[in-house]
Amino acid sequence: MRIMLITDAWDPQVNGVVRTMKRVIAECEAMGHEWEVVSPADGFFTVPLPTYSEIQLALGARKAIEERFDAFEPDAVHIATEGTLGMAGRTMALKIKHPFTTSYHTRFPEYVSARFPIPVSWGYSFVRWFHKYSGKVMVATPSMREELVAQRFINVVSWTRGVDTDLFHPDKCAEPDTEADPFKGLARPIFLNVGRVAVEKNIEAFLKLDLPGSKVVVGEGPQLDELKKKYKEAVFLGAKFGEELATCFASADVFVFPSLTDTFGLVILEAMAAGTPVSAYDAPGPKDIIPGSDAGIVDNDLKAASLKALELDRETTRAYAEKFSWRACAEAFIENLEPLPAPERKRFWQKIRLRRRRKKRDDVSSF
């Protein structure tokens, strides 16, 4: 199958959307599927998102997307985000009457409301409009599906996540206070948070906790300088990737996930794969992954959850993460797509090619 992905989230951004889609693409390519990725990195005119300059919004992209669509001739179109590229892709698909699917990676209304004085209800009006004509709206967890159905979304389907159990592994744990230890010299236990340092991630709720040992944050983002100044006892290591990140996960004692806006929380599985138990609020994402796993604790008292997580068995935590596979995630994604049926596909592309020839003829005759 030929698949066009339209996404506002891509390199150089580092987040769950980008990591998820890259792994899905790799798995799908191994199964023989072809991809065309349309992202802000493709030379569009972009402007930084207010309050978050790392995210670039592409403007005036609809014509370019149509040209990429015509050249690639995809069987299926998936729109991953509700940003400017996502809206341009949605407009194109509706204009040419090609089916498309979407995904709901972040609790967008809550995300926006955390940054701007915009009511959450307005946010839901927008995302309902955005996803209204999607053949399937893919969400990561059952609770997120229930939440969107309660908000009058239609065609909502489940699409779980996977984890790289080779990279994130208990064997990556460093001996305490050796040169390889990312937490050398810090008091134990180590309570770790990894992710984008931004207000919607609710990291301050973690930093406010009265916990023994040390609180460590790995990641970068627009709230980093503010939190560094406010919480001088915490340790901020900046962004880590690959083996360094895997060592951080495996060398911590508890991974603390305070977010209330994520729809899944890929870092939860990465911590578990490294053998590190997780504490989190009883919110969508954590409450779908953690209860009954013996790999973490969910509680609206995050301090209590974090202290209880210290007592969990690391081998059991690792065994639970091994149940999640990127191949299964990719297969579910392919199953959820809405390609044109073969007979309609032939007629559709005949019309597109005819339109293309007419346009070229008109362009020539205009000279």
Secondary structure, 3 states (H helix, E strand, C coil): CEEEEECCCCCCCCCHHHHHHHHHHHHHHHCCCEEEEECHHHCCEEEEECCEEEEEEEECCHHHHHHHHHHHCCCEEEECCCCHHHHHHHHHHHHHCCCCEEECCECHHHHHHHHCCCCHHHHHHHHHHHHCCCCCEEECCHHHHHHHHHCCCCCEEECCCCCCCCCCCHHHCCCCCCCCCCCCCCCCCEEEEECCCCHHHCHHHHHCCCCCCEEEEECCCCCHHHHHHHCCCCEEEECCCHHHHHHHHHHCCEEEECCCCECCCHHHHHHHHCCCCEEECCCCCHHHHCCCCCCEEECCCHHHHHHHHCCCCHHHHHHHHCCCCHHHHHHHHHHHCCCCCHHHHHHHHHHHHHHHHHHHHHHHHCC
